[in-house]
Amino acid sequence: MFTEVSKGKSPMKTLHLEKNGIRGLSISESFQKEDTHSILAGVVMSNEFLIDGFVFENATLKGDDITEKILTMYDKLNRDDISYLLLPGTILSLYNIVDIDQIFEQLQIPIIAANSKDSSGLHDTLKHHFPNNFQNKIKQYEKLGPRQIIQLDSKNEIFLRMRGCTVEHCKTLLEKITLQGSIPEPLRVSQTLAKTILKTNNSQ
């Protein structure tokens, strides 16, 4: 189980990976570059792949509101059985940077950001896209710290940032919820949902 002790005001929820029925909230996004906002879709799924919840929000492309929006999505669900938060990374909605420290401190559950894309860093990219505000963006980015790399039994590599859990615990969880390739099933479902909503909205 996850046993790392948090610094928050209340005890962190522990996640017993050996048990069935553990639920996580997985959030993905979809947008087109000409949009002003992304669509965020959240799926509550158990480690037995049972879905029993959805939640939606919008985040500003190139904005600074993604952390607030993720917290809002969690609050909208009004549930006490969500044991972890799974994200497809920490740089979403065109460099809207997720503050995983703030989310962890407020929710007191493990926060895992996982994807299969390697990156050599974003400093030059942030300077290019935010010429008048790159110092703040770089500060947010550097606060995230380095990513960890794991290799699943399928030989697929996943790059991680996490709070409230260890690399070993992340690997155990991701092995359970990744059916094929390197995308965990809850993220695949939430990504498909976000893309479908975007496509539907654009066809209206």
N, C-alpha and C positions, 0 to 999 in steps of 0.2 A: 504494500500500500504506500501511498504518498505520506511521508512522515516529516518533511521539512517544516520547521516551526516558523510561522509568520511573525511579523512585527506589528500586526494590526491590533485593534482593540478587542477583537473576539477571536476564539479559537478557529483555526483554519479547518474547513471540512476535509476529512480524510477520505481517500478513494481506495476502496478495497478491490483491487484488480482481479482477485480470485473469485469474486462474486459475479453472478449474472444480474442483469437489470440495471447496471450502472448507467446513468444518463448524463450526456454532455450536450452543451449548446454549441453548435458549429455554425459559423457565419461566413458567407461568401458574398461576392459582389459582382455586378455587371454594369457596364456603361459603354457609351461610344464617346470618342474623343471630343466631338462637338457638343456633348451634353454639358450641363452645369453641375449636375448631381449624379451620383451613382445609386443604384438600387442595392440595398443590403437585404439579404434573405437569411434568416436563421432557422435551423432545424434542430429540434430536440430528438435525439436518437439514443437508444440504449446500445450497450455493447453486444446485444443480440440482434441489432439492426431493426428494432421496432421503433416506429416514428409516432410520437404522440404530441407534437407541438410545432407550430410555425410562428415566426414573428418577422416584421418587416420595418425598414427605415430607409432614409436617404442620407447620403453624406456629400459634402461639397467637394467637387473635384479641385485639387490643388489647395484645399482648405486646411483647417486645423480642428475640425469638429468630429473626427472619426471616433476618438475615445469616448466623447460624450454620447455619441449615437449608439455605440456598442453597449454602454451602461444603460441607456434608455431601453434598448431591446431586452436586456436581461430583466429590467424592472417591469416591463410590459407583461412578461410571462407570469410574474407574481407566483413563482414556484420555489419550493425549498428542497427539491430533489435533483437539482442540477449540480453535478459533482465536478465538472471541469468545463472550461471554455476552450474551443479549438478554432483557430484562425488560419487562413491561408498565407500568412505572413504578417509583417508589421508595417509595411509600406503599401498602403491601399489608396484607392481613389486618386491616382496621380499625385503621389507624394504627400498624402494626408497620413501623417505618421501616428501609429498607435502607441499610446503610453501604457505599456503593459504593467509597469510598476504601479501606476495609479489604479488600473483595473484590478490588479491583484489585491492591493491594499483595501479597496472598497468591497470586493466580492468575497475575498477570503476563500477562493477555490483555485486550484491549479490553472494557470493560463499557458496554453501551448500554441505557438505560431510555427507552422510546419509547411514547407514547400520543397520542391525538387530543383529549384533554379539556383545555380551558383551565381555569385556576385563578387566583383572585385572592389566594391565600395561605391558610394553615391555622392561623394563630395563635389566632384566636378559637375555632375548632373544637377545637383541642387543649386549650385552657383549659376548654372545656365538658365534654369527655369524660374529661379527666384532672385533676380539680380538685386532687388531692393530689400530682400528679407532672408537671404541665404544663411546669415549667421544664426538666426533662430531655428531654422530648419536643420542645420548641421548640428546644433546643440541637441535638438530632439533626437536626431539620428544617432549621435554618439552615445547618448544616454542608454540606448538599447543594448549596447555592448556587442561582443562578437557572437556569431552563431556557432552552434555545435553541429557536428555531422554524425549521423548514424547510418548504418546499413541494415536494411531489413533482411530477413531470411531469403527474400526473393532477389537479393543483391541490389535492389534499388536504394539509392542514397536519398536521404532526407535531411534538409538543413533546418535547424531548430533554434528558436529562442523560447525560453520558458521561465516562469516564475512559480514558486511554490511546489516544485517537484524536481527530481533529478533526471539526468539524461537516461539512465537505466530504466526508470519508471516510464518515461515517455516512450522508449522503445517497446516496452512490454505492452503498453496501451495501443500504440500504433500497429503493432503486429496483430492485435486482436481485431482492429477495426478497418484494416486495409485488405480488401478482397483481391485486388489486382493492381499492378503497376505501383505507383508511388503516391497516389492520392487516396487518403483515408475515405472510406465510404460516406461518412457524414458530410465531409466537405464536398464530395462529388455530388451528393444529392442537393445540398444547399446551393452549389454553383449552378447546377442544372435549373433549379427553381429560379434563381436570380436572372439567368439568361432567358428563361421562358417569359418571365414578367416583362423584361425589357423588350423582347420581341413583340409581345402582345401589345404593350403600350405604343410602340412605334408603328404598329399596323392600324391603329385606330384613327 
